[in-house]
Amino acid sequence: MAHVIEVEGRTAVVFCLKDMMELIDQHMGPDFLTALEETLSETYASEFEWAQIEREHRTELDEIREHYHNVIRDIRDQSEEMAGLIREKRLNRNAISRCAGKIGTLTWREL
């Protein structure tokens, strides 16, 4: 799952361990990053464990991407339907309202 954090007054989204390590390197410096990597390497002794953690993060990231792809596709479908309703000579306000409600529901779930 993605984490949104604030670093030096700016918002950053961290999807995986690599993203976090890059932020640490940028904002705390290479010495701190090296110390953290050494500590982590002692905690997670083998490359196999690191590879497993990375696979888990990649799987999680893929699931997040797929989810947001589906959400955006659903919003696009609803907006196309609404555009079609608006182009009609006679406006069907109930149908337009339903489409707007569906778009609102889709976006509200993501907030």
C-alpha positions as CSV (number, residue, x, y, z in Angstrom):
1,M,0.0,0.0,0.0
2,A,1.2,3.5,-0.8
3,H,2.1,5.8,2.1
4,V,1.9,9.6,1.8
5,I,4.4,11.4,3.9
6,E,5.5,15.0,4.2
7,V,9.2,15.7,3.9
8,E,10.5,19.3,4.3
9,G,7.1,20.7,3.5
10,R,6.5,18.6,0.4
11,T,4.3,15.6,0.0
12,A,5.9,12.4,-1.1
13,V,4.2,9.1,-2.0
14,V,6.2,6.0,-1.0
15,F,5.1,2.8,-2.8
16,C,8.0,0.5,-1.9
17,L,11.2,0.3,0.1
18,K,13.3,1.7,-2.8
19,D,11.2,4.9,-2.8
20,M,11.8,5.3,1.0
21,M,15.5,4.7,0.6
22,E,15.7,7.3,-2.2
23,L,13.9,9.9,0.1
24,I,16.3,9.0,2.9
25,D,19.3,9.5,0.6
26,Q,17.9,12.8,-0.8
27,H,17.0,14.4,2.6
28,M,19.3,12.8,5.1
29,G,22.3,12.1,3.1
30,P,24.3,9.1,1.9
31,D,26.0,8.5,5.3
32,F,22.6,8.0,7.0
33,L,21.4,5.8,4.1
34,T,24.5,3.6,4.4
35,A,24.0,3.3,8.1
36,L,20.4,2.3,7.6
37,E,21.3,-0.2,4.9
38,E,23.8,-1.8,7.3
39,T,21.3,-2.0,10.1
40,L,18.7,-3.5,7.7
41,S,21.2,-6.0,6.3
42,E,21.9,-7.2,9.9
43,T,18.2,-7.4,10.5
44,Y,17.4,-9.1,7.2
45,A,20.5,-11.2,6.9
46,S,20.1,-12.8,3.5
47,E,19.6,-11.6,-0.1
48,F,16.7,-14.1,-0.3
49,E,14.8,-12.3,2.4
50,W,15.4,-9.0,0.7
51,A,14.2,-10.5,-2.6
52,Q,11.1,-11.8,-0.9
53,I,10.4,-8.4,0.6
54,E,10.9,-6.8,-2.8
55,R,8.6,-9.3,-4.4
56,E,5.9,-8.6,-1.8
57,H,6.2,-4.9,-2.4
58,R,6.1,-5.3,-6.2
59,T,3.0,-7.4,-5.9
60,E,1.4,-4.8,-3.6
61,L,2.3,-2.1,-6.1
62,D,0.8,-4.1,-9.0
63,E,-2.4,-4.5,-7.1
64,I,-2.6,-0.8,-6.3
65,R,-1.9,0.1,-10.0
66,E,-4.6,-2.4,-11.1
67,H,-7.1,-0.9,-8.6
68,Y,-6.5,2.7,-9.8
69,H,-6.6,1.6,-13.4
70,N,-10.0,0.1,-12.8
71,V,-11.2,3.2,-10.9
72,I,-10.1,5.5,-13.7
73,R,-11.7,3.3,-16.3
74,D,-15.0,3.3,-14.4
75,I,-14.9,7.1,-14.1
76,R,-14.2,7.4,-17.8
77,D,-17.1,5.1,-18.6
78,Q,-19.5,7.2,-16.5
79,S,-18.2,10.5,-17.9
80,E,-18.7,9.2,-21.4
81,E,-22.2,8.1,-20.6
82,M,-22.9,11.6,-19.0
83,A,-21.5,13.3,-22.1
84,G,-23.9,11.3,-24.3
85,L,-26.8,12.2,-22.1
86,I,-25.9,15.9,-22.3
87,R,-25.7,15.8,-26.1
88,E,-29.3,14.6,-26.3
89,K,-31.9,17.1,-27.5
90,R,-34.0,16.6,-24.4
91,L,-32.0,16.4,-21.2
92,N,-32.8,13.5,-18.9
93,R,-31.9,15.1,-15.6
94,N,-32.5,11.9,-13.6
95,A,-30.1,9.9,-15.8
96,I,-27.5,12.8,-15.6
97,S,-27.9,12.9,-11.9
98,R,-27.4,9.1,-11.6
99,C,-24.1,9.4,-13.6
100,A,-22.9,12.2,-11.5
101,G,-23.8,10.3,-8.4
102,K,-21.8,7.3,-9.6
103,I,-18.8,9.4,-10.4
104,G,-19.1,11.0,-6.9
105,T,-19.3,7.6,-5.3
106,L,-16.3,6.3,-7.2
107,T,-14.2,9.3,-6.2
108,W,-15.4,9.5,-2.6
109,R,-14.4,5.8,-2.0
110,E,-10.8,6.7,-3.1
111,L,-10.6,9.7,-0.7
